[in-house]
Amino acid sequence: MKQHVKHYSIAVVALLAILIAGGAVFVYSGVYNIGADDHHTRPVFAILQALRERSIHARSEHIVVPNLEDPQLILKGAGQYAAMCTDCHLKPGMSDSEIRPGLYPQPPNLSQVRVDPKDAFWIIKHGIKMSAMPAWGTSHEDPAIWSMVAFLQKLPDMTPQQYKEMVAKAPPDEDMDMGDEDGGHSHSHGGDEAEGHHQGEAGSMAQADEGHAHEASPAAQPELSREGLTPRAAPDAEAAAQAFHGALQRGDRTVVLGMLAPEATLTEDGQTQSRETYAADHLAEDIAFLKHATVVPLWMGSMPMGDIAMVGSEARITPTRDGKPRVLRSHERLTLKKYGSAWKITAVQWQSAPEETTP
């Protein structure tokens, strides 16, 4: 009996060794095509799909869902979805995007599919390995993620016009407060190579020196987070951001508008505007402001996501009004998309506040 057990054990060990060796040869040979355009066989796809769904459900089933009918929560999620999700998951009236055909597996069209809230929260927060779905929890707090989940419950029932109107009213990505209580309007951007810029909403930076745009208040927004952004992680996208900053500071209107994608949105202090609105009004004001301001770049980082990238930056900006300088700390986050060999900006977030000084 012992002899049989010994032979059986040897056979099992030998079989395992053969399997391990065979697996190692398979992996290191490179015979497996990892390309996204070479799809899995049906059995492999079915296994991976079941693995993915069971993994998500097992981790999401005990999540407590908050009130998703809060209008402010839904409105907040609309802005975030427009800034971060439409290239992959589309929007009402949008049938495809430049990046979507090359994604495998195909992400769901969330304008047509309603996702379980618990699963949606877990997926948005943690992402999915070996896919284009990032873990937004590395750069967004739970309340911001729940806002996207709340919006997703309404999205499949929206018409293109309803979607457009809601996004236009949405607050900025970094702030759950729907108010604009003190009328603060300025936003700014920093770049590299001594070129940065500051943008203003409706002449806001000129107003800042008059003392009502940036006074400290309980409604002050938290700073745009650096989480998930690493210096030089997406060098080409960072170079595009720097070119955008430089064009604004030079007053090169043609370059600025050329770098904004047709669908670009610009958000600051709860106000979102289209590229067309910005071009017709606020761009001229920003150029005029920068003509009399000094910008010192402080930091820049990025996060690559295939043909999409996020670039964040900070700068110290000193505008002068009536001979009196006012030092501001500016924060910017750009979402960029690659069109052929060129990066274009699809979403802009700006934020600035007086720089604290030590007595």
C-alpha positions as a Python dict, from the first residue, in 0.01 Angstrom:
ca = {
    (1, 'M'): (0, 0, 0),
    (2, 'K'): (277, 241, 95),
    (3, 'Q'): (452, 157, -233),
    (4, 'H'): (140, 254, -430),
    (5, 'V'): (112, 582, -242),
    (6, 'K'): (478, 655, -314),
    (7, 'H'): (437, 587, -687),
    (8, 'Y'): (119, 796, -694),
    (9, 'S'): (296, 1089, -524),
    (10, 'I'): (587, 1069, -766),
    (11, 'A'): (348, 1065, -1061),
    (12, 'V'): (161, 1370, -930),
    (13, 'V'): (486, 1562, -870),
    (14, 'A'): (612, 1471, -1217),
    (15, 'L'): (286, 1578, -1378),
    (16, 'L'): (296, 1912, -1196),
    (17, 'A'): (656, 1964, -1302),
    (18, 'I'): (564, 1894, -1665),
    (19, 'L'): (268, 2135, -1647),
    (20, 'I'): (481, 2408, -1490),
    (21, 'A'): (758, 2358, -1745),
    (22, 'G'): (508, 2353, -2029),
    (23, 'G'): (345, 2670, -1898),
    (24, 'A'): (682, 2842, -1871),
    (25, 'V'): (770, 2745, -2229),
    (26, 'F'): (432, 2871, -2351),
    (27, 'V'): (470, 3208, -2171),
    (28, 'Y'): (831, 3275, -2267),
    (29, 'S'): (794, 3156, -2625),
    (30, 'G'): (571, 3453, -2705),
    (31, 'V'): (343, 3229, -2909),
    (32, 'Y'): (35, 3373, -2739),
    (33, 'N'): (-83, 3688, -2917),
    (34, 'I'): (-158, 3950, -2650),
    (35, 'G'): (-288, 4200, -2908),
    (36, 'A'): (-634, 4342, -2843),
    (37, 'D'): (-727, 4282, -3207),
    (38, 'D'): (-675, 3905, -3168),
    (39, 'H'): (-981, 3805, -2966),
    (40, 'H'): (-1009, 3519, -2718),
    (41, 'T'): (-1166, 3192, -2823),
    (42, 'R'): (-1526, 3155, -2705),
    (43, 'P'): (-1445, 2914, -2420),
    (44, 'V'): (-1165, 3138, -2290),
    (45, 'F'): (-1383, 3449, -2320),
    (46, 'A'): (-1669, 3277, -2133),
    (47, 'I'): (-1435, 3171, -1852),
    (48, 'L'): (-1284, 3519, -1817),
    (49, 'Q'): (-1627, 3682, -1830),
    (50, 'A'): (-1758, 3454, -1555),
    (51, 'L'): (-1444, 3517, -1350),
    (52, 'R'): (-1483, 3893, -1387),
    (53, 'E'): (-1853, 3899, -1298),
    (54, 'R'): (-1819, 3668, -998),
    (55, 'S'): (-1517, 3860, -870),
    (56, 'I'): (-1710, 4189, -888),
    (57, 'H'): (-2028, 4051, -729),
    (58, 'A'): (-1838, 3884, -446),
    (59, 'R'): (-1676, 4214, -351),
    (60, 'S'): (-1971, 4444, -409),
    (61, 'E'): (-2259, 4255, -248),
    (62, 'H'): (-2210, 4411, 98),
    (63, 'I'): (-2168, 4769, -23),
    (64, 'V'): (-2427, 5003, 129),
    (65, 'V'): (-2590, 5218, -138),
    (66, 'P'): (-2670, 5581, -42),
    (67, 'N'): (-2966, 5782, -169),
    (68, 'L'): (-2909, 5797, -545),
    (69, 'E'): (-3210, 6022, -608),
    (70, 'D'): (-3039, 6334, -472),
    (71, 'P'): (-3055, 6589, -758),
    (72, 'Q'): (-2720, 6744, -664),
    (73, 'L'): (-2554, 6402, -661),
    (74, 'I'): (-2694, 6321, -1006),
    (75, 'L'): (-2590, 6659, -1146),
    (76, 'K'): (-2238, 6617, -1009),
    (77, 'G'): (-2213, 6276, -1173),
    (78, 'A'): (-2317, 6418, -1509),
    (79, 'G'): (-2012, 6644, -1521),
    (80, 'Q'): (-1778, 6368, -1417),
    (81, 'Y'): (-1920, 6124, -1670),
    (82, 'A'): (-1884, 6381, -1949),
    (83, 'A'): (-1522, 6448, -1853),
    (84, 'M'): (-1402, 6093, -1800),
    (85, 'C'): (-1630, 5830, -1951),
    (86, 'T'): (-1782, 5919, -2289),
    (87, 'D'): (-1491, 5810, -2509),
    (88, 'C'): (-1533, 5452, -2391),
    (89, 'H'): (-1893, 5430, -2267),
    (90, 'L'): (-2054, 5682, -2506),
    (91, 'K'): (-2347, 5918, -2440),
    (92, 'P'): (-2699, 5965, -2576),
    (93, 'G'): (-2684, 6022, -2951),
    (94, 'M'): (-2321, 5901, -2974),
    (95, 'S'): (-2277, 5573, -3161),
    (96, 'D'): (-1900, 5535, -3149),
    (97, 'S'): (-1570, 5708, -3067),
    (98, 'E'): (-1217, 5696, -3199),
    (99, 'I'): (-1087, 5480, -2915),
    (100, 'R'): (-1382, 5245, -2867),
    (101, 'P'): (-1344, 5016, -3174),
    (102, 'G'): (-994, 4920, -3059),
    (103, 'L'): (-1095, 4823, -2706),
    (104, 'Y'): (-1124, 4456, -2615),
    (105, 'P'): (-1339, 4355, -2447),
    (106, 'Q'): (-1581, 4624, -2564),
    (107, 'P'): (-1695, 4847, -2276),
    (108, 'P'): (-2073, 4863, -2232),
    (109, 'N'): (-2265, 5152, -2385),
    (110, 'L'): (-2388, 5303, -2059),
    (111, 'S'): (-2635, 5527, -2240),
    (112, 'Q'): (-2829, 5209, -2319),
    (113, 'V'): (-2749, 4978, -2026),
    (114, 'R'): (-2838, 5033, -1659),
    (115, 'V'): (-2568, 4888, -1431),
    (116, 'D'): (-2635, 4755, -1080),
    (117, 'P'): (-2537, 5038, -838),
    (118, 'K'): (-2321, 4820, -614),
    (119, 'D'): (-2133, 4670, -907),
    (120, 'A'): (-2097, 5011, -1071),
    (121, 'F'): (-1947, 5165, -757),
    (122, 'W'): (-1695, 4883, -715),
    (123, 'I'): (-1592, 4887, -1082),
    (124, 'I'): (-1550, 5266, -1096),
    (125, 'K'): (-1351, 5270, -773),
    (126, 'H'): (-1126, 4969, -832),
    (127, 'G'): (-1114, 4932, -1210),
    (128, 'I'): (-1068, 4603, -1394),
    (129, 'K'): (-734, 4440, -1464),
    (130, 'M'): (-617, 4387, -1821),
    (131, 'S'): (-881, 4624, -1958),
    (132, 'A'): (-905, 4995, -2029),
    (133, 'M'): (-1112, 5050, -1711),
    (134, 'P'): (-900, 5255, -1465),
    (135, 'A'): (-939, 5259, -1086),
    (136, 'W'): (-1086, 5605, -1036),
    (137, 'G'): (-1070, 5551, -660),
    (138, 'T'): (-702, 5645, -673),
    (139, 'S'): (-794, 6003, -765),
    (140, 'H'): (-1157, 6042, -653),
    (141, 'E'): (-1325, 6014, -314),
    (142, 'D'): (-1624, 5785, -255),
    (143, 'P'): (-1885, 6067, -270),
    (144, 'A'): (-1763, 6162, -619),
    (145, 'I'): (-1784, 5799, -731),
    (146, 'W'): (-2136, 5765, -593),
    (147, 'S'): (-2233, 6072, -794),
    (148, 'M'): (-2134, 5891, -1112),
    (149, 'V'): (-2331, 5584, -1002),
    (150, 'A'): (-2636, 5803, -939),
    (151, 'F'): (-2606, 5960, -1283),
    (152, 'L'): (-2568, 5620, -1450),
    (153, 'Q'): (-2911, 5518, -1316),
    (154, 'K'): (-3066, 5808, -1511),
    (155, 'L'): (-2849, 5803, -1824),
    (156, 'P'): (-3030, 5528, -2026),
    (157, 'D'): (-3354, 5729, -2013),
    (158, 'M'): (-3202, 6055, -2139),
    (159, 'T'): (-3230, 6210, -2482),
    (160, 'P'): (-2919, 6375, -2634),
    (161, 'Q'): (-3063, 6720, -2554),
    (162, 'Q'): (-3141, 6629, -2192),
    (163, 'Y'): (-2788, 6494, -2151),
    (164, 'K'): (-2634, 6808, -2299),
    (165, 'E'): (-2839, 7037, -2074),
    (166, 'M'): (-2754, 6846, -1758),
    (167, 'V'): (-2382, 6839, -1835),
    (168, 'A'): (-2386, 7213, -1899),
    (169, 'K'): (-2526, 7269, -1548),
    (170, 'A'): (-2291, 7025, -1373),
    (171, 'P'): (-2048, 7146, -1104),
    (172, 'P'): (-1673, 7088, -1139),
    (173, 'D'): (-1529, 6744, -1083),
    (174, 'E'): (-1360, 6827, -754),
    (175, 'D'): (-1652, 6985, -567),
    (176, 'M'): (-1985, 6852, -447),
    (177, 'D'): (-2112, 7202, -362),
    (178, 'M'): (-2360, 7330, -621),
    (179, 'G'): (-2341, 7687, -501),
    (180, 'D'): (-2126, 7974, -619),
    (181, 'E'): (-2193, 8174, -309),
    (182, 'D'): (-1934, 8444, -323),
    (183, 'G'): (-1908, 8472, -698),
    (184, 'G'): (-1544, 8362, -705),
    (185, 'H'): (-1442, 8296, -1061),
    (186, 'S'): (-1075, 8269, -1125),
    (187, 'H'): (-891, 7962, -1242),
    (188, 'S'): (-536, 7914, -1348),
    (189, 'H'): (-294, 7675, -1505),
    (190, 'G'): (75, 7613, -1468),
    (191, 'G'): (314, 7465, -1715),
    (192, 'D'): (685, 7419, -1761),
    (193, 'E'): (967, 7617, -1912),
    (194, 'A'): (856, 7941, -1748),
    (195, 'E'): (530, 7926, -1945),
    (196, 'G'): (201, 7898, -1766),
    (197, 'H'): (-130, 8067, -1774),
    (198, 'H'): (-433, 8172, -1582),
    (199, 'Q'): (-783, 8166, -1712),
    (200, 'G'): (-1075, 8367, -1573),
    (201, 'E'): (-1447, 8311, -1580),
    (202, 'A'): (-1624, 8630, -1694),
    (203, 'G'): (-1336, 8858, -1613),
    (204, 'S'): (-1290, 8699, -1275),
    (205, 'M'): (-919, 8756, -1236),
    (206, 'A'): (-965, 9125, -1285),
    (207, 'Q'): (-1228, 9104, -1014),
    (208, 'A'): (-996, 8912, -785),
    (209, 'D'): (-794, 9223, -710),
    (210, 'E'): (-1111, 9401, -611),
    (211, 'G'): (-1138, 9166, -319),
    (212, 'H'): (-1452, 8962, -387),
    (213, 'A'): (-1345, 8668, -598),
    (214, 'H'): (-1127, 8467, -363),
    (215, 'E'): (-1189, 8566, -4),
    (216, 'A'): (-1173, 8266, 226),
    (217, 'S'): (-1513, 8115, 303),
    (218, 'P'): (-1662, 7788, 428),
    (219, 'A'): (-1761, 7709, 69),
    (220, 'A'): (-1399, 7710, -52),
    (221, 'Q'): (-1326, 7410, -274),
    (222, 'P'): (-1070, 7141, -192),
    (223, 'E'): (-766, 7151, -411),
    (224, 'L'): (-758, 6935, -722),
    (225, 'S'): (-584, 6618, -613),
    (226, 'R'): (-247, 6495, -742),
    (227, 'E'): (-348, 6133, -675),
    (228, 'G'): (-286, 5906, -972),
    (229, 'L'): (-67, 6165, -1145),
    (230, 'T'): (308, 6111, -1182),
    (231, 'P'): (558, 6353, -1339),
    (232, 'R'): (654, 6249, -1695),
    (233, 'A'): (419, 5947, -1693),
    (234, 'A'): (271, 6071, -2022),
    (235, 'P'): (541, 6304, -2160),
    (236, 'D'): (369, 6374, -2493),
    (237, 'A'): (46, 6472, -2320),
    (238, 'E'): (239, 6694, -2077),
    (239, 'A'): (412, 6861, -2372),
    (240, 'A'): (69, 6931, -2523),
    (241, 'A'): (-47, 7084, -2193),
    (242, 'Q'): (262, 7304, -2186),
    (243, 'A'): (196, 7414, -2544),
    (244, 'F'): (-161, 7505, -2444),
    (245, 'H'): (-30, 7710, -2150),
    (246, 'G'): (226, 7883, -2367),
    (247, 'A'): (-26, 7972, -2638),
    (248, 'L'): (-254, 8131, -2381),
    (249, 'Q'): (29, 8334, -2233),
    (250, 'R'): (142, 8450, -2577),
    (251, 'G'): (-214, 8538, -2667),
    (252, 'D'): (-214, 8296, -2961),
    (253, 'R'): (-586, 8247, -3002),
    (254, 'T'): (-554, 8020, -3307),
    (255, 'V'): (-330, 7769, -3128),
    (256, 'V'): (-545, 7769, -2814),
    (257, 'L'): (-864, 7690, -3005),
    (258, 'G'): (-681, 7441, -3225),
    (259, 'M'): (-581, 7242, -2916),
    (260, 'L'): (-936, 7229, -2780),
    (261, 'A'): (-1135, 6938, -2926),
    (262, 'P'): (-1473, 7032, -3077),
    (263, 'E'): (-1652, 6866, -2784),
    (264, 'A'): (-1426, 7022, -2518),
    (265, 'T'): (-1580, 7155, -2197),
    (266, 'L'): (-1417, 7405, -1961),
    (267, 'T'): (-1520, 7398, -1596),
    (268, 'E'): (-1438, 7634, -1310),
    (269, 'D'): (-1607, 7713, -979),
    (270, 'G'): (-1929, 7531, -1068),
    (271, 'Q'): (-1959, 7677, -1416),
    (272, 'T'): (-1917, 7465, -1730),
    (273, 'Q'): (-1898, 7611, -2078),
    (274, 'S'): (-1849, 7474, -2426),
    (275, 'R'): (-1556, 7545, -2653),
    (276, 'E'): (-1775, 7777, -2859),
    (277, 'T'): (-1883, 7982, -2556),
    (278, 'Y'): (-1527, 8009, -2432),
    (279, 'A'): (-1402, 8119, -2773),
    (280, 'A'): (-1672, 8385, -2805),
    (281, 'D'): (-1619, 8548, -2467),
    (282, 'H'): (-1381, 8433, -2196),
    (283, 'L'): (-1078, 8350, -2407),
    (284, 'A'): (-1019, 8718, -2486),
    (285, 'E'): (-1047, 8805, -2118),
    (286, 'D'): (-795, 8535, -2022),
    (287, 'I'): (-546, 8657, -2281),
    (288, 'A'): (-584, 9014, -2157),
    (289, 'F'): (-533, 8902, -1798),
    (290, 'L'): (-219, 8701, -1874),
    (291, 'K'): (-64, 8995, -2050),
    (292, 'H'): (-19, 9161, -1711),
    (293, 'A'): (54, 8854, -1496),
    (294, 'T'): (363, 8659, -1397),
    (295, 'V'): (336, 8280, -1390),
    (296, 'V'): (579, 8045, -1215),
    (297, 'P'): (523, 7671, -1285),
    (298, 'L'): (549, 7459, -968),
    (299, 'W'): (450, 7103, -1059),
    (300, 'M'): (312, 6886, -1339),
    (301, 'G'): (209, 6521, -1346),
    (302, 'S'): (11, 6292, -1573),
    (303, 'M'): (-169, 5958, -1601),
    (304, 'P'): (-172, 5772, -1937),
    (305, 'M'): (-480, 5567, -2030),
    (306, 'G'): (-415, 5448, -2384),
    (307, 'D'): (-526, 5720, -2626),
    (308, 'I'): (-650, 5928, -2332),
    (309, 'A'): (-439, 6101, -2068),
    (310, 'M'): (-494, 6326, -1770),
    (311, 'V'): (-247, 6605, -1692),
    (312, 'G'): (-250, 6804, -1371),
    (313, 'S'): (-41, 7109, -1292),
    (314, 'E'): (11, 7377, -1031),
    (315, 'A'): (157, 7723, -1064),
    (316, 'R'): (205, 8047, -874),
    (317, 'I'): (48, 8337, -1060),
    (318, 'T'): (88, 8702, -975),
    (319, 'P'): (-150, 8942, -1148),
    (320, 'T'): (-100, 9316, -1104),
    (321, 'R'): (-389, 9560, -1078),
    (322, 'D'): (-339, 9929, -1008),
    (323, 'G'): (23, 9852, -928),
    (324, 'K'): (-69, 9603, -654),
    (325, 'P'): (39, 9237, -697),
    (326, 'R'): (-182, 8953, -575),
    (327, 'V'): (-28, 8606, -541),
    (328, 'L'): (-249, 8310, -630),
    (329, 'R'): (-189, 7936, -628),
    (330, 'S'): (-347, 7785, -938),
    (331, 'H'): (-447, 7424, -1007),
    (332, 'E'): (-542, 7268, -1338),
    (333, 'R'): (-650, 6928, -1465),
    (334, 'L'): (-671, 6855, -1836),
    (335, 'T'): (-820, 6549, -2004),
    (336, 'L'): (-657, 6490, -2341),
    (337, 'K'): (-737, 6254, -2626),
    (338, 'K'): (-507, 6146, -2905),
    (339, 'Y'): (-628, 6228, -3255),
    (340, 'G'): (-381, 6060, -3488),
    (341, 'S'): (-42, 6189, -3374),
    (342, 'A'): (-176, 6499, -3197),
    (343, 'W'): (-320, 6541, -2847),
    (344, 'K'): (-632, 6754, -2811),
    (345, 'I'): (-796, 6870, -2490),
    (346, 'T'): (-1147, 6736, -2425),
    (347, 'A'): (-1199, 6870, -2072),
    (348, 'V'): (-1044, 7147, -1863),
    (349, 'Q'): (-1079, 7206, -1490),
    (350, 'W'): (-940, 7521, -1333),
    (351, 'Q'): (-913, 7633, -975),
    (352, 'S'): (-719, 7902, -790),
    (353, 'A'): (-704, 8063, -447),
    (354, 'P'): (-489, 8322, -269),
    (355, 'E'): (-154, 8175, -173),
    (356, 'E'): (-114, 8154, 200),
    (357, 'T'): (175, 8353, 336),
    (358, 'T'): (348, 8304, 668),
    (359, 'P'): (378, 8619, 879),
}
